[in-house]
Amino acid sequence: GDVIHRMLTATQYIAPLMANFNPSSSHSSTVRYMDNGTVLVVQWDKVYLQGKEDLGSFTFQAALHSTGRIIFGYKEIPVPVLQISATQHPVKAGLSDAFMILNPSPDVP
């Protein structure tokens, strides 16, 4: 949409794994994409959680097909996702296409 707001990560996302990743913490970390016109693939390769580099690197990808099909792929997830702290950043996996009402109406609870 036309509105970009600070709550974007809470309301609109395609996230194979959303967490407090810092791709700049290692020279081996990359976030790359490839688009051949029928599929867009984004890969997070050897990324680390900010301040938790000792847990190991994560490698995963999202493939968005022109048909609407979305595929998440996971190569390296060194710790259970439920053990990743959400203190500094939300931890989520999945899709959301929610919205925010910027001008609430008395008719809308």
C-alpha positions, -999 to +999 in steps of 0.1 A: +000+000+000+009+037+001+013+039+038+046+029+053+045+029+091+066+017+120+043-012+126+049-027+092+067-058+106+037-064+129+010-061+102+023-069+067+050-094+061+062-126+043+086-141+068+103-175+066+119-164+099+117-129+114+140-122+143+167-098+154+192-108+126+223-087+119+237-096+085+265-071+090+279-090+120+299-114+099+317-112+066+302-145+056+266-134+061+246-124+030+211-117+020+207-123-018+178-125-042+172-139-077+142-131-099+137-149-132+103-134-139+083-164-126+099-168-091+116-144-067+139-162-043+154-144-013+180-162+007+194-153+041+228-171+042+248-176+074+231-147+093+234-144+131+211-131+158+223-098+171+243-104+203+238-141+201+264-150+175+275-180+197+242-198+189+254-203+153+243-191+118+209-194+102+204-201+065+169-201+050+149-187+020+116-176+007+104-183-029+075-162-042+061-177-074+041-156-100+013-181-094+009-169-059+026-200-043+050-192-015+076-217-003+098-214+027+130-235+028+153-240+058+189-253+057+203-243+090+183-233+121+207-240+150+183-235+179+145-241+183+126-210+171+107-209+204+140-203+222+148-171+202+142-140+223+116-115+211+128-088+235+146-067+208+126-077+178+094-098+170+101-135+163+076-148+137+073-172+107+045-169+082+024-144+064+003-114+074-017-090+054-033-071+082-039-033+083-041-005+108-069+020+112-052+054+113-083+075+119-106+055+142-143+061+139-168+060+168-186+034+148-156+010+148-147-006+181 
